[in-house]
């Protein structure tokens, strides 16, 4: 159970890399819809600077960081999980 929650699979990694390559090869217009991006204060898998850069390129994007949290917000301690859900 711990591995299932804490580590990515080979398939997940492969799909992520394919998506990144697709996005890099296309000119992507800013997203029209409002975006709420939720991140963790102690993020280790996603680049906080990349999240900020993405939000800066969008028409309406809010980046919300949850304090004392790590990457998997929905399996965090109750206060952090509740904040992510709310």
Secondary structure, 3 states (H helix, E strand, C coil): CHHHHHCCCHHHHHHHHHHHHHHHHCCCCCCCCCEEEEEECCCCCCCHHHHHHHHHCCCCEEEEEECCCCCCHHHCCHHHHHHHHC
